[in-house]
Amino acid sequence: DNKGIEEDKVCCSRIESIRDNKFGVNIVEYEIEIISEEDTLDFNDELDLENEIISESSKTFINHQKEREEKLKKMREINNNYQKTLKNEMMAKIKPSYKNYKIGDIAKIKIPKIDRPSSLSPKFIIVKIMKIKNNSYQVGCSFGILKNYYKNNDLEKVNGKEFPDLLHIPNFKIPLRSAAKQLNTKLKNLIEQKGCSYKSKCINKKCTCKRKNLLCIKKCHLGKDCNNK
């Protein structure tokens, strides 16, 4: 329309006049809003201030992150050193048990809690190495040969002691639980042992000590010769 063209010309001339007089123009939803130079400067100052605040916040955040990363790094180093120390201490404790055994060596085996008759029962049983197979050991105790084979870390070597009970190990196999039960009974009897008065070298069950699977002691049969010592 001619009318529309005239209106556009008027708008353009007004905008040029505003530009010459250093006014700003802001278009908001297709409407022309006139902004003075003073308002424009204030707006720019606000933008600069916001940018400075954002910049300072970014620097603070970055510095905080760096400090946090350094702390985490130190904590990791401390934790790693602590873990290494624990590992070395553990290996130092385990290492003595990791020995090579030969047939005839004396060692002890820990009796699992589930296999002990009571909480007061012995925690270990003394054994002798009977056989070696595939880095595993068959062992015997005073009550028989234990059914299971054992590894190095199951055994703890015993040095400098004699165990007469292990001179003649019964030639039959028993589970560890049975051996633990018999050991518990034997120790109870040993505490209550009064000695025997049998005079035929205690070679059979007529000897009360032999019957209880105990070795005769000094007060038995007035110290006479005995095969149960």
Secondary structure as UniProt FT lines:
FT   HELIX           2..20
FT   TURN            21..22
FT   STRAND          24..28
FT   TURN            29..30
FT   STRAND          31..35
FT   HELIX           37..94
FT   HELIX           95..97
FT   TURN            103..104
FT   STRAND          106..110
FT   HELIX           113..115
FT   TURN            119..120
FT   STRAND          124..133
FT   TURN            134..135
FT   STRAND          136..141
FT   TURN            142..143
FT   STRAND          144..150
FT   HELIX           152..154
FT   STRAND          155..157
FT   HELIX           164..166
FT   STRAND          173..174
FT   HELIX           176..192
FT   TURN            201..202
FT   TURN            205..206
FT   HELIX           208..211
FT   TURN            212..213
FT   TURN            218..219
FT   HELIX           220..223
//
